Structures are given as structure tokens and as C-alpha cells.
Amino acid sequence: MSTWPTQRRAPWLLYVIVAATLAGLIFVVQGCAGPDEAESLVAFLKQYDLQVEGEPTHFPVTVPASWEVPLGAYPEGLYWGLANELSRDVGLDLTALKGQQVEAWVYSLAGGLPGEGEQSQFHYPTNVVLLVRNGKVSGAWLQFNVMSIGLSLKKRSLQDITGLSFEQWLERKGYFTDAGTNTDLAGLGPVAVINAFFDAINNGDMVRANACLGPRQMLDALTVNLLPNRLYNPGFGANNSLAANIESGRLLSWSFVT
């Protein structure tokens, strides 16, 4: 039989109980959402006749303080600029969230959405993104086909909302206008740009290599091969960037295939 005095066990047991209780509270606060909050978010979506299915995922997201994107830089600000146009279509301006941490809630839209043109006969997976701050929805949009930035909750596109094509909108917002040391690229023809792209990779100048890519390719880099619990990729990598994907090799020659 142990001779450890009973009165000396009590504090140790108390510390264990208190620590376990605090750990449980921290888990509840950080890892779980209350039923009232979850229900209020679903009720918010019903205003727009959106039905969701399955359990949502939610995770913290920090909205960058600056949305500017120099030529060749990772286009994180482009994601937020587009998301803001879509979110503003339902009266939620994301600029108030710059530099703030929010909770992203991602739902699967029941039935998805139809494609465009010849693809309109098919329905594609679509996610609903809600940004929640202090218990209130502060941003909302649809991620069409699961990954790419797509439509507002009213199912309106960027052109529907702004009257501008993607390229026109980029020019008006000033994305990629700061060319830095790559101002010469604007005066090059298509073949010369391709040569400049591969020369930059061979020289290890990834900023210049990315500066040779078009805005659509930069947009794709944000969401292609997206991992769970992310709204967009955190930076260029072999999983989402043409330049980074071939960086380990060295081009000897190239030609057009007709």
C-alpha cells in the first residue's frame, strides 16, 4: 500500500483537472462552432435560395493588407480583388477586412452549377465561401468548379457585375502594371516573350519568368491543385506554376508544333 499522504495528492489531481478542463475549453473555442452560428450561416444562404449539403469546413484566414500585384509577383491580391467584386454584389465589402483574421466557412452547394456554352448541359461542383468575423458574415461568394473564383451568391459573374471582361477589369484596377525591371517585356512579340520566359528559368530569375505569363495563367496558379482548408495556394510551387514546375530542368531548344 502506498504511503503517499492523501493531502499531497489533492493539489496534483487539481492541476490535472484544471489543465484538462482548460484544454477542452480551448478546443471548443478554436476547433468547433456552436450550433447557433452554423444555423445562422445556413439561414443567411437561404436568402439567396442556396441549398448546401454535407458538413462545412472552417478555418482561419488572414486577409492581406495590400492587394497590389506587381508584374511577376504571386497574385494573392488578385484573388481578393475578384472576391471583393463578387462579395460586394450582395452588399459585403471586403476592404474593411484588410489586415484582419477571419474564419472562412466553406460549404458544398447542392447540385453544383451548370457550365457555360457547350458545357451548360453539365453541372460542376461548386463551393460557397463565407467569411465570418465577430459572429457575422462579412464576405461571401461562390467558388465555381470547387477551386476557381466564380460567381456571386446571386450567381452573377464578374462581367455581369462590372460590365467588364476580366482583362478590362485588370487594366482598370491596375494589376500587373508595376513592371519593375521587366518593362522591356511589353515591347516583345509572342516568340520573343517565349524565349525570354525560358531564358529567365535557365537563369534562375523566377520573377521574370512569371512576368512572361498571361493574367489567366496567374489566376489559375491561385486555385489549381488546391489543398484542403485553403481558399487559394499560398505561393508559386511545382503544383500550381508552369515556371516552377520546369525550373529543375534546363531548356536546350524549343519549336512550334503544327
HUGIWO-V145368 format. One record per residue. RES is the residue in one letter. PHI is phi in radians with two decimals (NA if undefined). OMEGA is omega in radians with two decimals (999 if undefined). Layout:
res=RES phi=PHI omega=OMEGA
res=RES phi=PHI omega=OMEGA
//
This chain:
res=M phi=NA omega=-3.12
res=S phi=-1.23 omega=3.10
res=T phi=-1.79 omega=3.11
res=W phi=-1.11 omega=-3.07
res=P phi=-1.05 omega=-3.14
res=T phi=-1.02 omega=-3.07
res=Q phi=-1.15 omega=3.12
res=R phi=-1.60 omega=3.09
res=R phi=-1.41 omega=-2.99
res=A phi=-1.01 omega=-3.14
res=P phi=-1.07 omega=-3.14
res=W phi=-1.08 omega=3.11
res=L phi=-1.14 omega=-3.14
res=L phi=-1.12 omega=3.14
res=Y phi=-1.09 omega=3.13
res=V phi=-1.11 omega=-3.12
res=I phi=-1.12 omega=-3.14
res=V phi=-1.12 omega=-3.13
res=A phi=-1.09 omega=3.13
res=A phi=-1.13 omega=3.13
res=T phi=-1.13 omega=3.12
res=L phi=-1.10 omega=3.11
res=A phi=-1.05 omega=3.11
res=G phi=-1.13 omega=3.12
res=L phi=-1.14 omega=3.14
res=I phi=-1.11 omega=3.12
res=F phi=-1.09 omega=-3.13
res=V phi=-1.10 omega=-3.10
res=V phi=-1.19 omega=-3.02
res=Q phi=-1.56 omega=-2.97
res=G phi=-1.84 omega=-3.06
res=C phi=-2.29 omega=3.07
res=A phi=-1.93 omega=3.14
res=G phi=-1.22 omega=-3.12
res=P phi=-1.08 omega=-3.14
res=D phi=-1.13 omega=3.14
res=E phi=-1.14 omega=3.14
res=A phi=-1.07 omega=-3.14
res=E phi=-1.16 omega=-3.14
res=S phi=-1.16 omega=3.12
res=L phi=-1.22 omega=3.09
res=V phi=-1.13 omega=3.10
res=A phi=-1.12 omega=3.09
res=F phi=-1.04 omega=-3.11
res=L phi=-1.18 omega=-3.12
res=K phi=-1.15 omega=3.06
res=Q phi=-1.04 omega=-3.10
res=Y phi=-1.93 omega=3.11
res=D phi=0.98 omega=3.12
res=L phi=-1.84 omega=3.11
res=Q phi=-1.85 omega=-3.14
res=V phi=-1.95 omega=-3.13
res=E phi=-2.39 omega=3.14
res=G phi=1.29 omega=3.14
res=E phi=-1.58 omega=3.12
res=P phi=-1.32 omega=2.92
res=T phi=-1.82 omega=3.07
res=H phi=-2.55 omega=-3.03
res=F phi=-2.77 omega=-3.12
res=P phi=-1.30 omega=3.11
res=V phi=-2.40 omega=3.05
res=T phi=-1.78 omega=3.11
res=V phi=-1.36 omega=-3.10
res=P phi=-1.09 omega=-3.12
res=A phi=-1.25 omega=3.13
res=S phi=-2.05 omega=3.10
res=W phi=-1.91 omega=3.12
res=E phi=-1.28 omega=3.14
res=V phi=-2.35 omega=3.04
res=P phi=-1.16 omega=3.12
res=L phi=-1.06 omega=3.12
res=G phi=1.59 omega=-3.14
res=A phi=-1.49 omega=3.10
res=Y phi=-1.16 omega=-2.96
res=P phi=-1.50 omega=3.11
res=E phi=-1.01 omega=-3.13
res=G phi=-1.12 omega=3.10
res=L phi=-1.13 omega=3.10
res=Y phi=-0.99 omega=-3.06
res=W phi=-1.26 omega=3.07
res=G phi=-1.12 omega=3.10
res=L phi=-1.17 omega=3.13
res=A phi=-1.04 omega=-3.13
res=N phi=-1.17 omega=3.10
res=E phi=-1.05 omega=-3.13
res=L phi=-1.21 omega=-3.12
res=S phi=-1.22 omega=3.13
res=R phi=-1.13 omega=3.12
res=D phi=-1.13 omega=3.05
res=V phi=-2.01 omega=3.01
res=G phi=1.45 omega=-3.11
res=L phi=-2.08 omega=-3.08
res=D phi=-1.62 omega=-3.07
res=L phi=-1.38 omega=-3.10
res=T phi=-1.08 omega=3.10
res=A phi=-1.21 omega=-3.10
res=L phi=-1.70 omega=-3.09
res=K phi=-0.97 omega=3.14
res=G phi=1.37 omega=-3.08
res=Q phi=-1.85 omega=3.00
res=Q phi=-1.69 omega=3.13
res=V phi=-2.25 omega=3.06
res=E phi=-1.86 omega=3.09
res=A phi=-1.61 omega=3.05
res=W phi=-1.92 omega=-3.09
res=V phi=-2.11 omega=-3.14
res=Y phi=-1.96 omega=3.00
res=S phi=-1.60 omega=-3.13
res=L phi=-1.34 omega=-3.12
res=A phi=-1.06 omega=3.10
res=G phi=1.48 omega=-3.12
res=G phi=1.11 omega=3.13
res=L phi=-2.34 omega=3.11
res=P phi=-1.27 omega=3.06
res=G phi=-1.30 omega=-3.14
res=E phi=-1.91 omega=3.08
res=G phi=1.03 omega=-3.11
res=E phi=-1.14 omega=-3.13
res=Q phi=-1.59 omega=-3.06
res=S phi=-1.16 omega=3.13
res=Q phi=-1.37 omega=-3.13
res=F phi=-1.90 omega=3.05
res=H phi=-1.81 omega=-3.06
res=Y phi=-2.10 omega=3.13
res=P phi=-0.96 omega=-3.12
res=T phi=-2.44 omega=3.08
res=N phi=-1.87 omega=3.01
res=V phi=-1.82 omega=3.12
res=V phi=-1.90 omega=3.04
res=L phi=-2.11 omega=3.02
res=L phi=-1.78 omega=-3.06
res=V phi=-2.05 omega=3.09
res=R phi=-2.39 omega=-3.12
res=N phi=0.97 omega=3.07
res=G phi=1.38 omega=-3.11
res=K phi=-2.11 omega=3.07
res=V phi=-1.24 omega=-3.09
res=S phi=-2.01 omega=3.11
res=G phi=-2.86 omega=-3.09
res=A phi=-2.85 omega=3.05
res=W phi=-2.88 omega=3.12
res=L phi=-1.87 omega=3.00
res=Q phi=-1.70 omega=-3.06
res=F phi=-1.27 omega=-3.11
res=N phi=0.97 omega=3.06
res=V phi=1.27 omega=-2.95
res=M phi=-1.83 omega=-2.98
res=S phi=-1.25 omega=3.07
res=I phi=-1.21 omega=-2.99
res=G phi=-2.19 omega=-2.92
res=L phi=-2.29 omega=3.00
res=S phi=-1.38 omega=3.10
res=L phi=-1.10 omega=3.07
res=K phi=-1.49 omega=3.14
res=K phi=1.11 omega=3.09
res=R phi=-1.87 omega=-3.10
res=S phi=-1.50 omega=3.08
res=L phi=-0.98 omega=-3.13
res=Q phi=-1.20 omega=3.07
res=D phi=-1.04 omega=-3.04
res=I phi=-1.37 omega=-3.01
res=T phi=-1.75 omega=-3.04
res=G phi=1.34 omega=-3.08
res=L phi=-2.10 omega=2.97
res=S phi=-1.26 omega=3.13
res=F phi=-1.01 omega=-3.13
res=E phi=-1.15 omega=3.11
res=Q phi=-1.13 omega=3.13
res=W phi=-1.13 omega=3.09
res=L phi=-1.00 omega=-3.11
res=E phi=-1.12 omega=-3.14
res=R phi=-1.14 omega=-3.12
res=K phi=-1.43 omega=3.08
res=G phi=1.43 omega=3.10
res=Y phi=-1.22 omega=3.07
res=F phi=1.14 omega=-3.14
res=T phi=-1.45 omega=3.08
res=D phi=-1.43 omega=-3.03
res=A phi=-1.52 omega=3.14
res=G phi=1.01 omega=-3.13
res=T phi=-1.52 omega=-3.07
res=N phi=-1.93 omega=-3.13
res=T phi=-1.12 omega=-3.11
res=D phi=-1.16 omega=-3.08
res=L phi=-1.08 omega=-3.10
res=A phi=-1.13 omega=-3.12
res=G phi=-1.67 omega=-3.11
res=L phi=-1.61 omega=3.02
res=G phi=-1.38 omega=-3.08
res=P phi=-0.97 omega=-3.11
res=V phi=-1.15 omega=3.14
res=A phi=-1.13 omega=3.10
res=V phi=-1.16 omega=3.10
res=I phi=-1.09 omega=3.09
res=N phi=-1.09 omega=3.13
res=A phi=-1.12 omega=3.12
res=F phi=-1.07 omega=-3.11
res=F phi=-1.25 omega=3.06
res=D phi=-1.08 omega=-3.14
res=A phi=-1.12 omega=3.11
res=I phi=-1.12 omega=3.13
res=N phi=-1.09 omega=-3.14
res=N phi=-1.58 omega=3.13
res=G phi=1.31 omega=-3.13
res=D phi=-1.70 omega=-3.04
res=M phi=-1.27 omega=3.08
res=V phi=-1.11 omega=3.12
res=R phi=-1.16 omega=3.11
res=A phi=-1.03 omega=3.13
res=N phi=-1.19 omega=3.11
res=A phi=-1.16 omega=3.12
res=C phi=-1.38 omega=-3.10
res=L phi=-1.47 omega=-3.14
res=G phi=-1.37 omega=-3.11
res=P phi=-1.10 omega=3.10
res=R phi=-1.15 omega=3.11
res=Q phi=-1.18 omega=3.09
res=M phi=-1.16 omega=3.11
res=L phi=-1.13 omega=3.13
res=D phi=-1.07 omega=-3.11
res=A phi=-1.05 omega=-3.11
res=L phi=-1.20 omega=-2.95
res=T phi=-2.20 omega=-3.13
res=V phi=-1.21 omega=-3.14
res=N phi=0.93 omega=-3.08
res=L phi=-1.27 omega=3.09
res=L phi=-1.46 omega=3.14
res=P phi=-1.08 omega=3.08
res=N phi=1.05 omega=3.03
res=R phi=-2.47 omega=3.02
res=L phi=-1.47 omega=3.14
res=Y phi=-2.76 omega=3.12
res=N phi=-1.16 omega=-3.06
res=P phi=-1.33 omega=-3.13
res=G phi=3.11 omega=3.09
res=F phi=-1.20 omega=3.09
res=G phi=-2.78 omega=-3.12
res=A phi=-1.10 omega=-3.11
res=N phi=-1.42 omega=-3.01
res=N phi=-2.46 omega=-3.05
res=S phi=-2.27 omega=3.09
res=L phi=-1.07 omega=-3.12
res=A phi=-1.11 omega=-3.12
res=A phi=-1.18 omega=-3.10
res=N phi=-1.18 omega=-3.11
res=I phi=-1.86 omega=-3.08
res=E phi=-1.05 omega=-3.06
res=S phi=-1.26 omega=3.12
res=G phi=-1.71 omega=3.09
res=R phi=-2.40 omega=-3.10
res=L phi=-1.30 omega=3.06
res=L phi=-1.70 omega=3.10
res=S phi=-2.87 omega=3.08
res=W phi=-2.62 omega=3.10
res=S phi=-2.75 omega=3.06
res=F phi=-1.32 omega=3.08
res=V phi=-1.89 omega=-3.11
res=T phi=-1.91 omega=999
//
